[in-house]
Amino acid sequence: MAGVDAAAVKAMPRPAPWQALAWRLAPFFSIGLLLIAWEALARSGTFTPFVLPAFSSVVARIWSDAITGDLLINTGLTLYRAIVGFLISAIGGVAIGMAMSRSVGVRWFFDPIISVGFPMPKIAFLPVVILWLGLYDLSKISIIVFDAIFPVVTATIAGIKGVERELLWSARNMGARDREMLWQIVLPAALPMIMTGLQVALPLSMIVAVVAEMLMGGYGIGGAMMTASRFADSPGVFAGIVEIALVGLVLVKGMTMLRRRLLIWHQEANEPTTA
């Protein structure tokens, strides 16, 4: 039966190179239409260049910032803050989630904090963070960690709780110790849910980094956008929006690729995806 299936697969006609290229470019079709509509609407005279600058003007502004080095500095600082905050959230969130799943005392202590803090808009604590830590990177990274750690904790708890009991019983019957159970059974089985929490936390870290820069000032994409806004520099503001979109797209796609590589053994790796 397997030989018949293999023969059938080989007999299927392969798509032409232009068809393969079309399928790869298809996800960007809607974005291309949006950019074309943006350019056409800006040049139609419906809006003034201050309200809606042309996309070509925004691209020219991004190119100018790249030549002067401002683009590299601002994007690099925003990425640095977002990724450092995300990594701290990932490590701390998984550790807290594991501890809550394994210890009644730890769960008793953290569960009310998670229940109250998760639905709260954590950016509201930014004035307190500024009072305590100032206006530098430490305060910006701290507010990122404070916001991004919650989905990682809850995803870790849900993933560990969802491990099939049959796997645990089988491992126990085969003589597995607690440490072996944790690293060889529980964490691999919970990894899909943990990765989902990380996929939520990564763009959230980027969002909070930009918002914190807008409110606190200084270098970074958010700070550059606010500076451009104060000087009525509309292309500079829209350039920041485009930069955030591109950086966010790269982060999300990179996280998706990492998930596929880490979960290559999981059944979802064999399922069709649109990512």
C-alpha positions in Angstrom: 0.0 0.0 0.0 2.8 2.4 0.8 4.5 1.6 -2.5 1.3 2.4 -4.4 1.0 5.7 -2.5 4.6 6.6 -3.3 4.0 5.7 -7.0 0.9 7.9 -7.1 2.8 10.8 -5.6 5.6 10.4 -8.2 3.0 10.3 -10.9 1.5 13.6 -9.9 2.5 16.4 -12.2 4.8 19.0 -10.6 3.7 22.6 -10.8 5.5 24.8 -13.2 8.1 27.3 -11.9 5.8 30.2 -12.5 3.0 28.5 -10.6 5.3 27.8 -7.6 6.4 31.5 -7.7 2.8 32.6 -7.8 1.9 30.6 -4.8 4.8 32.1 -2.8 3.8 35.6 -3.7 0.1 35.1 -3.2 0.2 36.0 0.6 1.6 39.4 -0.3 -1.1 40.2 -2.9 -3.4 41.9 -0.4 -0.6 43.9 1.0 0.4 45.0 -2.5 -3.1 46.1 -3.2 -3.2 48.1 0.0 0.0 49.9 -0.8 -1.2 50.7 -4.3 -4.5 52.0 -2.9 -2.5 54.1 -0.4 -0.3 55.7 -3.2 -3.3 56.3 -5.4 -5.4 57.9 -2.6 -2.6 60.1 -1.5 -2.0 61.4 -5.0 -5.6 61.8 -5.8 -5.8 65.1 -3.8 -8.5 63.7 -1.4 -6.1 64.3 1.5 -3.3 66.7 2.0 0.3 65.4 2.2 0.3 66.2 5.9 -2.7 64.0 6.6 -1.7 61.2 4.3 1.7 61.3 2.6 2.3 59.1 -0.4 3.8 55.7 0.1 6.7 56.7 -2.2 7.4 59.6 0.0 7.4 57.4 3.1 9.8 55.0 1.4 12.1 57.9 0.4 12.1 59.0 4.1 13.0 55.5 5.2 15.8 55.4 2.7 17.1 58.8 3.9 17.1 57.5 7.5 18.9 54.4 6.4 21.6 56.5 4.8 22.1 58.8 7.8 22.1 55.8 10.2 19.0 56.8 12.1 17.1 53.8 10.9 19.7 51.3 12.1 20.0 53.0 15.5 16.3 53.3 16.2 15.4 49.9 14.9 18.3 48.3 16.6 17.4 49.8 20.0 13.7 48.9 19.7 14.6 45.3 18.7 17.2 45.1 21.6 14.6 46.1 24.2 11.9 43.9 22.8 14.0 40.8 22.4 15.7 41.1 25.8 12.3 41.6 27.4 10.9 38.7 25.5 13.8 36.4 26.5 13.5 37.3 30.2 9.7 36.7 29.9 10.2 33.4 28.2 12.6 32.0 30.7 10.8 33.4 33.8 7.4 32.6 32.5 8.2 28.9 31.7 10.0 28.6 35.1 7.0 30.1 37.0 4.5 28.0 35.1 6.5 24.8 35.8 6.8 25.7 39.5 3.1 26.4 39.7 2.2 23.1 38.1 4.5 21.1 40.4 4.1 22.9 43.8 0.8 23.7 45.6 2.5 26.4 47.6 3.9 28.2 44.6 0.6 27.9 42.8 -1.2 29.3 45.9 1.2 32.3 45.9 1.2 33.1 42.2 -2.3 32.2 41.1 -4.1 35.3 42.5 -1.4 37.5 40.9 -1.8 35.9 37.5 -5.6 36.0 37.8 -5.6 39.7 38.7 -2.7 40.8 36.5 -3.4 39.0 33.2 -6.5 41.1 32.2 -5.1 44.4 33.4 -3.4 46.8 30.9 0.1 46.6 32.3 1.2 49.7 30.5 -0.8 51.6 33.1 2.1 50.8 35.5 4.5 52.7 33.3 4.4 55.9 35.5 5.3 53.8 38.5 8.1 52.1 36.6 9.4 55.5 35.6 9.3 56.8 39.2 11.3 53.7 40.4 13.7 53.0 37.5 13.9 56.3 35.5 13.7 56.8 31.8 16.4 54.4 30.5 16.5 50.9 29.1 16.0 49.2 32.4 12.5 50.7 32.9 11.5 50.0 29.2 12.7 46.4 29.4 11.0 46.0 32.8 7.6 47.1 31.5 8.0 44.7 28.6 8.7 41.8 30.9 5.8 42.7 33.1 3.5 42.6 30.2 4.8 39.7 28.2 5.4 37.2 31.0 1.7 36.5 31.7 0.8 34.7 28.4 3.9 32.5 28.8 3.0 31.5 32.4 -0.6 30.7 31.5 0.4 28.7 28.4 3.0 26.7 30.3 0.4 25.8 33.0 -2.2 24.9 30.3 0.4 22.8 28.4 1.6 20.9 31.5 -2.0 20.3 32.6 -2.9 19.0 29.2 -0.2 16.2 29.1 -2.0 12.9 28.7 -2.1 10.9 31.9 -1.3 7.7 30.0 2.1 9.1 29.1 2.8 9.8 32.7 1.6 6.4 33.9 3.6 4.6 31.3 6.7 6.5 32.2 6.2 5.8 35.9 5.7 2.1 35.2 9.0 2.1 33.3 10.8 3.5 36.3 11.2 7.1 35.2 12.3 9.5 38.0 10.8 12.9 38.6 13.6 14.7 36.6 13.3 12.3 33.7 9.5 12.7 33.8 9.9 16.5 33.6 12.5 16.8 30.8 11.7 13.8 28.7 7.9 13.5 29.0 6.2 16.6 30.5 8.1 19.5 28.7 8.1 17.9 25.2 4.4 17.1 25.5 3.6 20.7 26.7 6.0 22.3 24.2 3.3 23.1 21.5 1.2 25.1 24.1 4.3 26.8 25.4 5.3 27.8 21.9 1.9 29.3 21.4 2.4 31.4 24.5 5.8 32.5 23.2 4.2 33.4 19.9 1.8 35.7 21.7 4.5 37.2 23.9 7.0 38.1 21.1 4.8 40.6 19.2 3.4 41.8 22.5 7.0 42.6 23.5 7.5 44.6 20.3 4.2 46.5 20.9 5.0 47.4 24.5 8.6 48.5 23.5 7.2 50.9 20.9 4.5 52.3 23.2 7.1 52.7 26.0 9.4 54.6 23.7 6.5 56.9 22.6 5.7 57.7 26.2 9.2 58.0 27.6 11.0 59.5 24.6 14.6 58.9 23.6 15.9 56.8 20.7 13.9 53.9 19.2 11.2 53.7 16.6 8.5 54.9 19.0 10.7 57.9 20.1 11.5 58.8 16.5 7.8 58.8 15.6 6.9 61.1 18.5 9.8 63.5 17.6 8.5 63.5 14.0 5.0 64.2 15.3 6.1 67.2 17.3 7.7 68.7 14.2 4.7 68.0 12.0 6.8 65.5 10.0 4.1 63.3 8.6 6.3 61.1 6.4 8.5 60.5 9.5 5.5 59.3 11.5 4.2 57.0 8.7 7.8 55.7 8.1 7.8 54.5 11.7 4.5 52.7 11.1 6.0 50.9 8.1 9.1 50.0 10.0 7.1 48.6 12.9 5.1 46.5 10.4 8.2 45.1 8.7 10.0 44.3 11.9 6.9 42.7 13.4 6.5 40.6 10.2 10.1 39.4 10.4 9.7 38.5 14.1 6.4 36.6 13.6 7.7 34.7 10.6 10.9 33.8 12.5 9.0 32.6 15.5 6.8 30.4 13.1 9.9 28.9 11.6 11.4 28.2 15.0 8.1 26.5 16.0 8.2 24.3 13.0 11.8 23.3 13.7 11.2 22.5 17.4 8.0 20.7 16.7 9.1 18.7 13.7 8.2 15.6 15.6 4.6 16.8 16.4 1.6 16.0 14.3 1.0 19.7 13.4 4.2 19.6 11.4 2.5 17.3 8.9 -0.7 19.5 8.7 -1.1 22.1 6.0 -0.4 25.7 7.2 -0.9 29.1 5.7 1.8 30.7 7.8 
